[in-house]
Each structure stands twice: as C-alpha cells, then as structure tokens.
Amino acid sequence: STMVGNYRANHVTDSLTKLIKNIKEGKSNKLDIDDMMELQTNVLSTFAEKVCPALIKLVIQNEIPLKSENKKEIERLIKILSNWDFEMNKNSKQALVFAAWLVEIQKTLLIHLMPDKIAVSYTHLTLPTKPLVQIPDAAVTLKK
C-alpha cells in the first residue's frame, strides 16, 4: 500500500543497524544466514504500530464520527485491534481488519476528494455509496 511509505525500509534499516552495532560491541561475531532469514521473515508492521493505536484513539474519543448503523460492528473491530502485536501474519485476524480499515480510509477519502469516475479508475475498486464514517466537508481540504 502506498500509505505505508518507507516504514518497512526503515524497519529493515534499523534492524540491520542493530545487528551491526552488536558486532561492533562484541555481542555477536558476525551476520549469518539466521540473521538474514529473521530479517526477511519479520512481519512486524511499524506503520501499523504507529497508526493503529492513533486511529483507535480517534474512534474511542469520537473524533471520527461513526454512522449509527455501523457503530456496533466498528466497536467489535476496535476490540479485536486493541489486542494486536502489529505483525502482518497471514493468519492474523487483526492484520486483516487493519488492512481492510486502511482500504476503507482510502476509499472514504477518495469519495470526498475526487469525482466518482476518477476515484473508481484510480483505485480499481467499487466505491461504497455509504462510507463507514462521516467526514464533514469542512474537514476535507487540500493543501495548496
């Protein structure tokens, strides 16, 4: 996802920096295959680690107004996300919910920022006619 930006690259860089630091400090002799396998298979999402708690906080504090018909479902999903280790494992219910939430955020923003025909062709998705959250028109502005 383009929302994730450089979080993965930064996480890999930080991990490599720690491994090298351990070698320099004598805590380890060298980088080996196990270190590289751990680095490649690490599924921690530092993006989710930063963004998910902030989004949960916004929902809990009612900073993101929820449509009443979705409130119970969103509360259930927030409870699921509140117990997450931020690892994007293929069998993680929380990872799936977070990824779906990001898609919904993108679609909701596109509905408010772009004409429907452009938004649909940009996302290759069918945009919902009823977004999960209400965004007041005054809250959606483009920086110039």
C-alpha positions as CSV (number, residue, x, y, z in Angstrom):
1,S,0.0,0.0,0.0
2,T,1.3,3.5,-0.8
3,M,0.0,4.6,2.6
4,V,2.7,2.6,4.3
5,G,5.5,4.6,2.6
6,N,9.0,3.9,3.9
7,Y,8.1,2.2,7.2
8,R,9.2,-1.3,6.0
9,A,12.5,0.1,4.6
10,N,13.2,2.0,7.8
11,H,12.4,-1.1,9.9
12,V,14.9,-3.2,7.9
13,T,17.5,-0.5,8.1
14,D,17.0,-0.2,11.9
15,S,17.2,-4.0,12.3
16,L,20.5,-4.1,10.2
17,T,21.9,-1.2,12.2
18,K,21.2,-3.0,15.5
19,L,22.8,-6.2,14.1
20,I,25.9,-4.3,13.1
21,K,26.1,-2.5,16.4
22,N,26.0,-5.8,18.2
23,I,29.0,-7.0,16.1
24,K,30.9,-3.8,16.9
25,E,30.2,-4.1,20.6
26,G,31.3,-7.7,20.6
27,K,27.8,-9.0,21.4
28,S,27.9,-11.0,18.2
29,N,30.6,-12.3,15.9
30,K,29.1,-11.8,12.5
31,L,25.9,-11.6,10.5
32,D,24.8,-15.0,9.5
33,I,22.1,-16.8,7.5
34,D,19.8,-17.0,10.5
35,D,20.0,-13.2,11.0
36,M,19.1,-12.6,7.3
37,M,16.3,-15.2,7.5
38,E,14.9,-13.4,10.6
39,L,15.1,-10.1,8.8
40,Q,13.4,-11.4,5.7
41,T,10.6,-13.2,7.5
42,N,9.9,-10.4,10.1
43,V,6.3,-9.3,9.6
44,L,6.2,-6.5,12.2
45,S,4.4,-3.5,10.7
46,T,5.9,-0.4,12.2
47,F,3.3,1.5,10.2
48,A,0.5,-0.3,12.0
49,E,2.4,0.0,15.3
50,K,2.2,3.8,15.0
51,V,-1.1,4.3,13.1
52,C,-3.4,1.7,14.5
53,P,-3.4,3.0,18.2
54,A,-3.9,6.6,16.9
55,L,-6.9,5.5,14.8
56,I,-8.3,3.5,17.7
57,K,-7.9,6.5,20.0
58,L,-9.7,8.8,17.5
59,V,-12.6,6.4,17.3
60,I,-12.8,6.0,21.1
61,Q,-12.7,9.7,21.6
62,N,-15.4,10.2,19.0
63,E,-13.0,12.3,16.8
64,I,-14.1,10.1,13.9
65,P,-17.9,10.3,13.8
66,L,-19.4,6.8,13.2
67,K,-22.6,6.2,11.4
68,S,-25.0,4.7,13.9
69,E,-25.8,1.6,11.8
70,N,-22.1,0.7,11.8
71,K,-21.3,1.6,15.5
72,K,-21.6,-1.9,17.0
73,E,-19.6,-3.6,14.2
74,I,-16.8,-0.9,14.5
75,E,-16.7,-1.3,18.3
76,R,-16.2,-5.1,17.8
77,L,-13.4,-4.5,15.3
78,I,-11.8,-1.9,17.6
79,K,-11.8,-4.6,20.4
80,I,-10.1,-7.0,18.0
81,L,-7.4,-4.5,17.0
82,S,-6.8,-3.5,20.6
83,N,-5.2,-6.9,21.3
84,W,-2.8,-6.9,18.3
85,D,1.0,-7.4,18.2
86,F,1.2,-5.4,14.9
87,E,2.5,-8.4,13.0
88,M,1.1,-8.9,9.5
89,N,0.9,-12.7,9.7
90,K,-1.2,-14.4,7.1
91,N,-3.5,-15.9,9.7
92,S,-3.9,-12.8,11.8
93,K,-7.5,-11.6,12.2
94,Q,-6.2,-8.3,13.4
95,A,-3.9,-7.8,10.4
96,L,-6.8,-8.5,8.1
97,V,-9.0,-6.0,10.0
98,F,-6.3,-3.3,9.9
99,A,-5.6,-3.8,6.2
100,A,-9.3,-3.6,5.4
101,W,-9.6,-0.5,7.5
102,L,-6.8,1.2,5.5
103,V,-8.6,0.4,2.3
104,E,-11.8,1.9,3.7
105,I,-10.0,5.0,4.8
106,Q,-8.5,5.4,1.3
107,K,-11.9,4.9,-0.4
108,T,-13.6,7.3,2.0
109,L,-11.1,10.0,1.4
110,L,-11.3,9.4,-2.4
111,I,-15.1,9.8,-2.3
112,H,-14.7,13.2,-0.7
113,L,-11.7,14.4,-2.8
114,M,-12.3,13.1,-6.3
115,P,-15.2,12.7,-8.7
116,D,-16.6,9.1,-8.6
117,K,-15.4,8.2,-12.1
118,I,-11.8,9.2,-11.3
119,A,-11.8,7.6,-7.9
120,V,-13.1,4.3,-9.2
121,S,-10.5,4.2,-12.0
122,Y,-7.7,5.2,-9.6
123,T,-8.5,2.5,-7.0
124,H,-9.8,-0.2,-9.3
125,L,-12.4,-0.7,-6.6
126,T,-16.1,-0.3,-6.4
127,L,-16.5,2.6,-4.0
128,P,-19.2,2.3,-1.4
129,T,-22.2,4.5,-1.6
130,K,-22.3,4.7,2.2
131,P,-18.9,5.1,3.8
132,L,-18.4,3.7,7.3
133,V,-17.5,7.1,8.7
134,Q,-18.9,10.6,8.1
135,I,-16.4,13.2,7.1
136,P,-17.7,16.7,7.2
137,D,-16.9,18.6,4.0
138,A,-15.1,21.3,6.0
139,A,-12.7,18.6,7.4
140,V,-11.6,17.5,4.0
141,T,-9.4,20.2,2.5
142,L,-6.5,20.0,0.0
143,K,-3.2,21.8,0.9
144,K,-2.2,24.2,-1.9
